Amino acid sequence: MQKPSSERQPEVNRRDFLKGAAASAGVAMGVMAIEGCSGLTRVGPAATVPAFKPREVVRIGFVGVGGMGTNHCNNLLKIEGADLRAVCDIVPEKVANVQKLAEQAGKPTPVGYSAGSWDFKRMCDREDLDLVYTATPWEWHTPVCIYAMKSGKHAATEVPAAMTLEECWQLVETSEQTGRHAIMMENCCYDRSEMMVLNMVRKGLFGTIVHAAGGYMHDLRELKFSDAGEGLWRRAHGWKLDGNLYPTHGLGPLAWYTNINRGDRFDFLVSMSSAARGMQAYAAEHFPPEDPRRKEQSVLGDVNTTLMRTVNGVSIMLQHDTNLPRPYSRINLVQGTKGIFRGFPDQIYIEGRSKQHEWESPDTYGKDYAHPLWVTMQQKAEGAGHGGMDFIEDYRLVNALRRGWYPDLDVYDAATWSAVVDLSVKSVAGRSRPVDFPDFTRGKWKTAQPIPIFDADQPCRV
Ligand SMILES: NC(=O)c1ccc[n+]([C@@H]2O[C@H](COP(=O)([O-])OP(=O)(O)OC[C@H]3O[C@@H](n4cnc5c(N)ncnc54)[C@H](O)[C@@H]3O)[C@@H](O)[C@H]2O)c1
């Protein structure tokens, strides 16, 4: 089996690379004083990253065109004003595949880059790109985004944006210092049901929100053990890390409901993992005795449960569960003084409207609470990845760049939501000790406005 990429030695030491990229742009990395036992707080001015500059055409370079990257490229090839100029992947055939897709769509052939793991730097150095978008394995997200911003491009990345607190801060600092955006493309914020719930929350249907729950609960055993795609890198993270390694699908929509970084912020978390049994049990059942996968030791607890509390007193329960047989769920629960919603499958209870003590289907609420973005975009999104939400998120990003808007998801969302990876690992390692969240906004959360209910042609911020 090819060694997962996170096990291979990168050709360049990653920390040196980050330092080098910062230094080359004349960035004073020392301005931030690090406080506290776990380096959670950095003191320093939080510069405001301005809205995008409007442009007719958005010139895009894409890094990592495996499963999800190809999906995004397919969307971009359909979105008006998106110009896929360059494509990079360590596997030349994957680059050739996207070049073919572009030609089939009647678009110019994107220039290909596939000369090794750091060839994205050559692509980022091109003058004619506005945005560098990456769907590489997790460990590459921050390095690609940092280099892209240092090269004057905006950056968009698949989830999570970062695997460590250090990377989270690097994203924030580099974004503020370069004035370029780093956007984590959390597609689940744009799913139909989550957007309807956001609309319900904004309209006060649940009253004052006090609790929410989410998760990423997806039986990935077959995928993680495969010898292609995520099988080449994802399970290797579970050999080293025990915590919530994939928090943002469940957390992103909850953070929008509860105004995280926009009136409230995460204060602290505690995290606990079950034993790691699922991967070993699967390997014993599916592979012959001599197969090396039977000897692998996963340390990633099969079910990780993280509890967070916000400064304003909302509690949030978040789970990660990818190593056991089970149907898919992101939970998507939100609860307030007037009622509760829970997803997968969707159910609702509103005091005074629902039959007492009984869940009901939210179908009858649809016409009053359907999110306008979905009403407008449903047809266009039909047939696109993950029920259409991937197309809608790509459309929103390209549209924000074209219209000169502030992006729906900013670098503070990317850092705050991704920070759960490292914070949960630290808490689990410390017998579920409480760990404080950094305030990546350095106070800006107090005045930032909640995400509004926007239609396709409306910005998220005026
Ligand atoms: N938002 C979602 O719903 C969703 C769904 C699936 C995957 N993802 C995320 O998308 C990312 C990619 O996942 P995937 O399923 O497409 O995995 P994948 O393994 O199919 O694709 C990753 C691609 O990156 C390439 N690559 C690796 N290192 C590279 C480098 N240094 N430079 C250029 N290319 C490189 C690989 O060759 C591969 O083609 C991951 O972060 C994953 O978590 C998100």
The ligand as an SDF file (V2000), in Angstrom:
LIG
                    3D

 44 48  0  0  0  0  0  0  0  0999 V2000
  -17.1280   19.2530    2.2080 N   0  0  0  0  0  0  0  0  0  0  0  0
  -17.3740   17.9760    1.9800 C   0  0  0  0  0  0  0  0  0  0  0  0
  -18.5110   17.5260    1.9570 O   0  0  0  0  0  0  0  0  0  0  0  0
  -16.2290   17.0730    1.7180 C   0  0  0  0  0  0  0  0  0  0  0  0
  -16.4150   15.8050    1.1600 C   0  0  0  0  0  0  0  0  0  0  0  0
  -15.3040   15.0290    0.8790 C   0  0  0  0  0  0  0  0  0  0  0  0
  -14.0260   15.5020    1.1700 C   0  0  0  0  0  0  0  0  0  0  0  0
  -13.8770   16.7350    1.7270 N   0  0  0  0  0  0  0  0  0  0  0  0
  -12.5720   17.2900    2.0350 C   0  0  0  0  0  0  0  0  0  0  0  0
  -11.9190   17.5600    0.7900 O   0  0  0  0  0  0  0  0  0  0  0  0
  -10.5350   17.3130    0.9050 C   0  0  0  0  0  0  0  0  0  0  0  0
  -10.1260   16.3010   -0.1680 C   0  0  0  0  0  0  0  0  0  0  0  0
  -10.8550   15.1130    0.0610 O   0  0  0  0  0  0  0  0  0  0  0  0
  -11.0970   14.0720   -1.1290 P   0  0  0  0  0  0  0  0  0  0  0  0
  -12.1560   13.1500   -0.7030 O   0  0  0  0  0  0  0  0  0  0  0  0
  -11.2620   14.7990   -2.3900 O   0  0  0  0  0  0  0  0  0  0  0  0
   -9.7070   13.3160   -1.0940 O   0  0  0  0  0  0  0  0  0  0  0  0
   -8.8800   12.7500   -2.3200 P   0  0  0  0  0  0  0  0  0  0  0  0
   -7.7820   11.9570   -1.7340 O   0  0  0  0  0  0  0  0  0  0  0  0
   -9.8180   12.1230   -3.2990 O   0  0  0  0  0  0  0  0  0  0  0  0
   -8.3090   14.0650   -3.0190 O   0  0  0  0  0  0  0  0  0  0  0  0
   -7.1700   14.7530   -2.5710 C   0  0  0  0  0  0  0  0  0  0  0  0
   -6.3530   15.1160   -3.7990 C   0  0  0  0  0  0  0  0  0  0  0  0
   -5.2590   15.9340   -3.4050 O   0  0  0  0  0  0  0  0  0  0  0  0
   -4.1170   15.5140   -4.1300 C   0  0  0  0  0  0  0  0  0  0  0  0
   -2.9350   15.9880   -3.3890 N   0  0  0  0  0  0  0  0  0  0  0  0
   -2.3890   15.4920   -2.2560 C   0  0  0  0  0  0  0  0  0  0  0  0
   -1.3570   16.2620   -1.8490 N   0  0  0  0  0  0  0  0  0  0  0  0
   -1.2460   17.2600   -2.7660 C   0  0  0  0  0  0  0  0  0  0  0  0
   -0.3810   18.3660   -2.9100 C   0  0  0  0  0  0  0  0  0  0  0  0
    0.5950   18.6160   -2.0280 N   0  0  0  0  0  0  0  0  0  0  0  0
   -0.5300   19.1890   -3.9770 N   0  0  0  0  0  0  0  0  0  0  0  0
   -1.5100   18.9450   -4.8790 C   0  0  0  0  0  0  0  0  0  0  0  0
   -2.3730   17.9140   -4.8020 N   0  0  0  0  0  0  0  0  0  0  0  0
   -2.2480   17.0850   -3.7480 C   0  0  0  0  0  0  0  0  0  0  0  0
   -4.2640   14.0190   -4.2340 C   0  0  0  0  0  0  0  0  0  0  0  0
   -3.4840   13.4760   -5.2630 O   0  0  0  0  0  0  0  0  0  0  0  0
   -5.7550   13.8920   -4.4830 C   0  0  0  0  0  0  0  0  0  0  0  0
   -6.0520   13.9430   -5.8700 O   0  0  0  0  0  0  0  0  0  0  0  0
  -10.3110   16.8370    2.3170 C   0  0  0  0  0  0  0  0  0  0  0  0
   -9.9580   17.9150    3.1070 O   0  0  0  0  0  0  0  0  0  0  0  0
  -11.6630   16.3270    2.7590 C   0  0  0  0  0  0  0  0  0  0  0  0
  -11.8340   16.4120    4.1500 O   0  0  0  0  0  0  0  0  0  0  0  0
  -14.9550   17.5190    2.0020 C   0  0  0  0  0  0  0  0  0  0  0  0
  1  2  1  0
  2  3  2  0
  2  4  1  0
  4  5  1  0
  4 44  2  0
  5  6  2  0
  6  7  1  0
  7  8  2  0
  8  9  1  0
  8 44  1  0
  9 10  1  0
  9 42  1  0
 10 11  1  0
 11 12  1  0
 11 40  1  0
 12 13  1  0
 13 14  1  0
 14 15  2  0
 14 16  1  0
 14 17  1  0
 17 18  1  0
 18 19  2  0
 18 20  1  0
 18 21  1  0
 21 22  1  0
 22 23  1  0
 23 24  1  0
 23 38  1  0
 24 25  1  0
 25 26  1  0
 25 36  1  0
 26 27  1  0
 26 35  1  0
 27 28  2  0
 28 29  1  0
 29 30  1  0
 29 35  2  0
 30 31  1  0
 30 32  2  0
 32 33  1  0
 33 34  2  0
 34 35  1  0
 36 37  1  0
 36 38  1  0
 38 39  1  0
 40 41  1  0
 40 42  1  0
 42 43  1  0
M  CHG  2   8   1  16  -1
M  END
$$$$
